[in-house]
Amino acid sequence: MSTSEARSELVGRAIPPAPVSHLSNATFFSSLVGELSGELKLGCQISNYIEADLIRLQWPTGMIYGSEAELSKRFQVGRAVIREAIRVLEVRGSARMRRGPNGGLQVLRPSRAQSVALAVDYVSLLSVSPAQVAIAQGFIDNIKRRLTHDEPSHDCGDSLPLQQIDTVALPFFEELIGKLGKSGDCCTQDDIRPSLHRTRAAQIARRLMAECTSRRTAEGMKLGSTLDLCERYATDRGVLRQAIRILESAGAVASLGGRGHGVVSQVPRPASVCRLISCHFAAHGLSTVAAMKLFHATSVEAAARVAQLAGPDDVARIHAALQKFENSPVTHIMFEVEESLTRTLDNPLIDLILLSTKAFSCWEISGSEDFVQLDRVYLTETRKLADAIAQRDALGAAAAQDAKYRRLAEVWGHHVRADGAGGYYLTAC
């Protein structure tokens, strides 16, 4: 039975519970995008879990995930917490609660317009300049050329991933850049938040988001205490908590407990928008192979650009990070090495393109593996890349990144075949 046939059979039926072990499968993704689940409220953790489960199930649009009562029992929390999670999913376009007989949480396919709008929300809080938007567009144009010229398609197996990239991934990033390019670092409220109108909680979240300007976000502005916000928006605590969870899931605010504290704005991490983009890719049928191919071209282009821009301080930072990884080869330090490379680009949009394509490619890696051979290959190949960057050799850096990618994929592939795991990839930048 084909995947599409399997999906159609499941539409309208309840989803079987995901195995508890699947929670650990998000570890590598969470580490990669800087998502610290311990800092998230329970409603946000549950919405993240459900989205991860939908990706595991290849995004079965139309399926009923469970009733409110069933979800409450499954996650062993009260209905108020489940409603917070549902509001987050509704705003993100991942699911909605269908009322009536045989109702429940129904899986949706988020539209590109809605997903782009929420991504614009994130980028708007980072004060992206018009120059950075223009550079990001040039970056996308160069990626297209690399995909066309560097990886020509010779058969149907090669052409399908490229078709998916052309119809799903690149249009998403181009529309995001286009939205930002039309009005500098932000869009109008009506343009970028079409999903924040339907429920009272979503309406309050929309109004609070309007207060989170770039300047206020950087300063950690206090938006108010729970009591203050309930009075300001004439609502009860339950609805307000749902609104706050929507903003917390986007990384736009934090709730600080204790006397004199409350809801404060903050500079968002990329975790939420990378998860959003991964959901969009999964819902629209982007394969892991296509994401890998796109990340390959993206990382090679980024390496060439880093070599053009890197100064002595950048080179010193990269070498220091590599030395730290050599002394302690663990996952989070490897990500520090990657961050030391991309920091040279100084462009949140390019960072987002790199991180989101990488994140979707490695969604199913559990992060619990300890591969000594992979660590050695990663360190050796990244040192070659760092040497090319130090010499300001853009062509050499691109070649080094290409070799690094292929060597890591080769070693990882041998390990996967030996273990019989199948289908997993390592996608270090």
Secondary structure as UniProt FT lines:
FT   HELIX           3..10
FT   TURN            11..12
FT   TURN            20..21
FT   HELIX           22..25
FT   HELIX           27..33
FT   HELIX           37..39
FT   HELIX           42..56
FT   TURN            57..58
FT   TURN            61..62
FT   HELIX           68..75
FT   HELIX           79..92
FT   STRAND          95..98
FT   TURN            101..102
FT   STRAND          104..107
FT   HELIX           112..124
FT   TURN            125..127
FT   HELIX           130..149
FT   HELIX           156..164
FT   HELIX           165..169
FT   HELIX           170..182
FT   TURN            184..185
FT   HELIX           189..192
FT   TURN            194..197
FT   HELIX           200..211
FT   HELIX           214..219
FT   STRAND          222..224
FT   HELIX           226..233
FT   HELIX           237..249
FT   TURN            250..251
FT   STRAND          253..255
FT   TURN            259..260
FT   STRAND          263..265
FT   HELIX           271..283
FT   TURN            284..285
FT   HELIX           288..309
FT   HELIX           312..327
FT   HELIX           331..342
FT   HELIX           343..345
FT   HELIX           348..361
FT   TURN            362..364
FT   HELIX           372..390
FT   TURN            391..392
FT   HELIX           394..419
//
